[in-house]
Amino acid sequence: MSLPLILDLALGLVFTYLILSLLASEIQEIVSTVLQWRAEHLKYSIEQLLAGDSAESRVAAQELANELYNSPVIRSLNHEARGRLAHLLRRFLHFVGQLYRIVTRTRNVFGNQTSGPSYIPSEAFAATLLENLHLIDLQRLLTKSRLGHLIEDRIRLPVNQILNDLRISTANEYLLGPEIKQLEQSLRQITDDFQAQHISLTQALNLLLSKIDDFIETTRQSLPTDNHLSQTFLKRLTYLKRNLTNSADEYALLVRKIQPTLRELVLILDSKSSIYQEVTALAAQEDGLMRELLSQIRPQQVPTRLKDSLLTLAEQAQLKVQQADEELQKLQKEVEGWFDRSMTRAAGVYKRNAKGVGILIGLAIAVILNADSLHIANRLTTDQTIRDSISVAASQLANRDLQDLQQELDLMTEAVDNSLEQFPLPIGRSPRILEQQAQAEAQWAFPIPRRYLGWLITGLAISMGSTFWYDLLNRVVNVRATGSKQDTSAKD
């Protein structure tokens, strides 16, 4: 067998596989769209991420994933076409999906929804998860409660006690009445501003210290400076402020005592933790916001694997925190990285599953179209006209953009049909092809039917993908063209 014949044979097989693989890609894309394989796999992957390997946490992970999918952020990612025709088509696709689940006895992974997004950005997932677990609200309410206790126990009550002692000593129960009233009003304003998120915790603490300084200065101007009782009163106020914070380290420690750490926030999801007991006690003592929030957390319904993962991510984020106000942002970044790593692994699983489906589709195409690789190779070897026709068609397709080929599959098929109108590809179930296969089968010595082996080879080749065969087609065409030039030069 000469080299030109080998190149023509390879060109014919590669061209045939390219055509069939493009057809398989279109079929797989249609089936994937109708059955929402990408969206379903994404939802399953998120449930696996939340539950881990624990069978006990699977139901809780499914419920939590459904809640995430019902959130406005993720629901907005599920874009659906508008219009009456698009609505009817969407209803038909949903009906097909429902029928498929009934036949295969699989659950609707989207819960009470009929579809879901095929892609979720890590930022959207992380923000939705933290919001759904109410960690942001928990931090704010718990910090507000601790700040309120700090103001009450370490500022307002001690200042009033010191002032009462002065009033008893001077027998003046109205002494410094306007000044103390102004201080208490300022403290309430700071608490209200912090609760309304107009100021941060560090700003609130700075304002507290500033108001205490203002109160000390005001009382110093209002009281006689040569009075022993006045001096004692001012010293006690100064000592009170010094006990709050007297250095940067003490200030940072005060912030840490008021604002719960990331670890504490995650441990609220554990009903056996001390921080959860603290939140429970606060909910019983204070307004209904904490009580309502606590009822929404439901620690027993949060998957154990998720608690452990968040605890690890919280510890990693805590090491990167430089300011207390950026803790949750760091935790969100860690959750985003955790989600990205998991989705990378999930994408690998999806590709392997898609490869298996591609093999099945390739085998189905090979059987239905009777694309027998052994028969195709035999016809290409013995029929010069078929080889020449395929060479012309292949040369027309070479060096074109594969994406354009896939988008214009109908045009390409029409062009191929025109080129091979008189000499079609040796595939199909025409009487002539079946007769030729039967003749070859009679001379086949192996126990496996010849056409079965040919179908298997074709199915596996189709599963390689159109990109693979298109790249190979260009290489064969280039090699063949180079060989032709060398042969012409040699003859000259």
N, C-alpha and C positions, 0 to 999 in steps of 0.2 A: 504494500500500500504506500503510494507516494505521499510526500509532504503536502502538496496542494490538496490532495484528496482528504487527508487527515484534517487540514484546516477547514475545508468545506464541510466536512462531517461535524466538526466541533462547532462551526458557525451555525449550522442548521439546528443542532440540538440546543445550543444556547439561545438561539432566537425563539425556538418553540417553548423552551422553559420560561423565557421572559414574558411571552404572550400569556401563557397560562398562569404565571405568578402574578401578573398584573390583574388578571381576572380573579384570582384567589384573594388578592389584597382588597379588591372592591367588595367581594362577598363578605370577607371577614370584617371589614369596616361597617358594612350595612348591618350585619348581625350584631356587632358590638354596639352600634348605636341603638338598634331596636331593643336589645336586652339590657342596655346600660351597664355593660361589663366594667367599664372604667369607673363609673360612679359607684357601683356596687363594691368593687374591689377596694376603693378608697374608704368606703364606710366600714367594711370588714376590717381593714387595716387599722382604722382608728379604734374600733372596738378591741382589737387585739392589743393595741398600744395601751389602752386603758386597763384592760383586764390582765394582761400578761398570760402566763400559763395556768392560772388558777381557774378551774372550772366553776368554783363557787362564786367568783367575782364576775362571771360572764354575763349574768342577767343584769347585775348592777351596771356593768360597763355598757350594755346595750341601752339601758334606760338613760344613762348619762349622755351617751352619744346621740340619742334621739333629742335630748334637751339641747345639746349643742347645735344640732341641725335645725332646730326650731328657732334659734336665735336670729335676730334681724340681720346680723353681719353675714353669717354663713348662708342664710336663706337668700340674701341678695346676690350671692354668687351663682345661684341656679337660674341662669338666664333662659327664658323660653320665648319663642317667637310669638308675636301678636297677630291678630287677624283671625277671621272666621275659618279660612282654609287651614291656617297653621294650628288653630285650636282643634279642628276636627282631626288633623293628622296626629296631633299630640295625644288626643283621646284614643285614637287607634293604636298608637304605640304603647300607651299605658295598658290597653286591653290585651295586646299581644304579650306584654311583660307579665300581666296577671295570669294569663292562660299558661305561660311558660312555668310560672311558679306553682301553679296547680298541678301541672303534669309532672314536674320534677319534685314536687312536695318540699319546696324550699320556702322559707319565710320572706316576707317583704322587709328587706334590710333597712328601708327608709322609714319604718314605723308607720305613722299615720299619713305620711306623704307618699306621692306616687313617683317621685324622682328626686335626685340630688345632684350637687355639683360634681364635676369630674376632676376638679382641682381646687384645693384650698391653700391659700398662702399661709406660711407659718405664722406670720404676724396676726392674721385673722383667727387662727386656731388658738394661739396662746392667749390673746386678749379675751376671746370668748370663754375659754376654759377658766381663767382666773375670775372673770366676771360671773360665770355660772356658779363657781364655788364661793362667791361673795368674799373673797379674800381682801379686796380693796375696801369694801364696806365694813368688813370686820376690823381692819386696821384703823380706819377712820373713827368708828364708834368706840373701839377699845381705847384708842389714844385720847379721844375726847373725854372718856370717862376717867382715865388716869390723870389727865390734865386737870379735870375738875376736882378730883380728890386732892391733888397737889395744892391747888389754889385754896381749897377749903381747909385742909389739915395743916399746911405749912406756911400759909400767908394770912388768910382772913382771920381764922380763929386765934393764932398767936398774936397778931397785931391788935385784935380786939381785947385780948387778955392783957397785953401790955398797957393798952390805953385805959382799960378799966382799973388796973392797978394805980395808974397815975391819977385818975379821977378820984379814986378813993383816998389817995394820999393828999390830994389838994382839996378834997370835999367839993369838987365841981363836976357834976355829972354831965354837963353840956360841953366840957372842954374838948376842943378840936372836933366838934360835931360836923361842921361843913367839910373839913379835911378828910375825915374818915369816910364820910358819905361819898365824896369825890373819888376816893380810892376804890371803894366797893363798886361804884358805877363803872370805873375803868376796868376792874377785873371782870365784871360781867360782860362788858363790851368785847374784851379780848376773847373770852370763851365763845361768845356768839359769832365773832368773826372767824374763829378757827372752825367752829361747827359748820359755818356756811362756806368753808374752804376759801375764804378771802385771804387768809394768811396761812403760812406753813407753821410747823411746830417750832422750828428754830426762831421764826419771827415772833411767835407768841411768847416764847420764853424771854427773848430780848425785850419785848414790850413789858413783860411782868417785872423784870429787873429794873427797867427804866421807870416804871410807875412807883416801885418801892423807893427808888432814889428820889423821885419827885416828892413823894410823901415825907421822906426824911427831911429834905430841904425845906419843904413848906412848914413842917412842925418846928424846925430849927428857927425859922423866922417868926413863928407865932409865939413861941415860948420864951421866957426870960433866960438869957444865956448864963446868968450867974446863979441860977437856981440849981441846987443839988438834985432835986427830983427830975428836973428837965434834962440834966446831963445823963442821969441814969436811964431815963426813957429813951433818949437818942442812942445811947450805947447798946441798949437791948434791941432796938430796931436794926442798928448796923450789924449786930451779931446775927440777927435773924436772916438778913440778906446774905451774910457771909456763909451761913450754913447751907443756903441753897446752892451757891456755886462761888468758888473763890479762885478757880483756875480753869484753863481750857480742858484739862482732863476731867475735872469735876463737872464741867458743863456737858461734855460728851457723855459722861456717865448718867447725868440727869436726863438727857435726851433718850438714852437707851432704856432707862427705867420707865419712861412714859410711853414711848413708842414700842410696840411689840416687835421682836425680831422676826425675820422670815421663818426661822425654825418654829417660833411660837405660833405664828399664823397657820403654818401647815399642821402643827400639832392640835389646833382647834378642831381639825377634822377627825381627831381620835377622841372618842367619848371617854376614854380612860385617862387622858392626860390632865395635868393640873391646870393648864391654861384653859381647857374646856370647862373645868369646874369653876374657874374664875368668871368666865363668860356667863355660865349658867347662873351664878350668884348675882352678877350684875343685871341679868335679864329679869331676875325676880325682884330686884330692888328699884330699878330705874324705869324709864318710860317704855312704851311699847315697841320702839324701833328695834332695840336689841332683842327683845323677845320674839318679834316677828322674824328678824334675821336668823335667829337661832333655829327657829322652826323650819326655815328653808334650807339649812345646811344639811341636815340628816346624815350625820357621820356614818351611821350604819349602812347607808346606801352608797357611800363612796368606795370604789374598789380598793382593796388592800394594796394591790400593786401600784395603783396611782398614788396612794399616800406615801409609800416607800420611795417612789420615783421623785415626787415633789419634795420630799424631805431631803433627798440627796441633791437635787437641783437647788434647793434653798440654801444648803450649806455651801455649795459651790458659788452661788451668787453673793452670799454674805462676805466671802473672801475678797470679792471684787468691789465691794461698796466703799466709797469714800465719804459720802454724805448720807445721812439717814433718809433724806427726802427721795433718794434715787433707788431705794431698795427694791420696790416693786418693779421698776423698769428693768433692773438687773435680773430679777427672777423671770420676767417675761422673756428676756433675751435667752436665758437658759432653757426655758420651755420651748422657744422657737428652735433652738439648736437640737434639742431632744426630738422634736417633731420632724425636723428635716432629716436627721439620721434614720429615724424609723421609716419615713417615707422613701428614702433611698433604698432600704432593704425591701420594702413593699414593692417598689418599682421593679426590682430584680425578680421577685416572685411573679409579678404580673407578666413580665416578658417571658418567663419560662412557661407559664400557663398559656400565653398567646402562641408560643412556639408549638405547644402540643395541639392547640386548636388548629393552627396553620397546617400541621401534618395531616390532621383528619380532613380538613377542607381540601388539601392537595390530593389525598387519596380518593376523596369523593369525586373531584374533578377528573382525575385520571380514569376512574371507573366509568363515570357517566359519559365522558367524551371518548372513551376508549383510547386514551393517550398512552399507548404502549411504547416505552422507550426503546425496547429491543426491535420492534417493528419499524419505528421511526428511523433508527440507525440503519437498519437493513435497506429501507427505501432510499435513504440519502446516499448510501454507498452504491446502489445499483442504478439510480435514476439521475442522469446528468441535468435534465431539464428542471427537476425539483430543486436541485442544488443551486442552479443558476438563478432561479426565481427567488429563492430565499436569500441568496447573496445580494440581489438588488434591493429587496425589501429591508434587509438588515443594514445595508449601507445607508439607506435613507433614514433609518432610526438612529444610527450611531452619531455620537458627538452632539446629541440634543440633550436638553435638560430633562432629567428623569421626572421632576415634579410636574413639568408641563405634560410629559407623557401620561402620568397618572391622572392629571386633571382633564386631559383631552383624550381619554381612553376610546371614546366612540369615534373620534376623528382618526385616531391611529389605526383602529380596527378596520375602518372603512378603507384607509390607505393600503393596509396589508391585503385586504380582500381584493382590491383592485389589482394589486401587483400579482397576486396568486390566483386570479380568477380562473385561469385555465389549468393551473397546477396547484391545487390546494395542498395544505399540510397533510401529511399521511396520518391523520387522526380522524376519529368518527366511527360510525357503524354502517357505513355503506356496504353493499354486498361485495364489492371488489376488495375492500380492506379486510372484511371478515373472511373472505376466501383466502387471501394472502396469509392471514394469521393462522388459518387452519392448516395450510400447507406447511408453514414453518413449524407448527405444533406437531405435525406428524413426524418430523425429523428431530424432535426435541428428546433428549435422552434422560433428562432429570425428572424425578418424581413430581416436582412442583410444576404446575402448568406454566407454560412460557409467558402467557399474557399476564398472569398474576405477578410474576417477577417484574415484568415490564411496567405494570401499573405501580408497583411498590417503588421502583426506581423513580418514576415520574412524580409520584406523590412526595417523596423525600426531596426531590429536586425543586419542586414548586415551593415547598416550605422554606427553602433557603432565602426566598424573598426576591422581589423585583430589583432591588438595588444591587444585590450581588450579581445577578445575571446581566444587568445592564452594564455594570463595570466590566464584567468579563467579555461581554459582546464588543465593547469598544476596543479592548485589548486584542481580541481575535481579529477584528476588522483591521486594526493598525498593523498587526503582524502579517496578515494576509496581503495588505497593500504593499508593505515593504518587500515581502517575498516576490510579489509580482514585478516590482520595479527591478529587483536584482536579476530575476529571470530574463526580463526584457533586455537588460544591459548585457547579460551574458550572451544572448543570442546575437546582439549587435557586434 
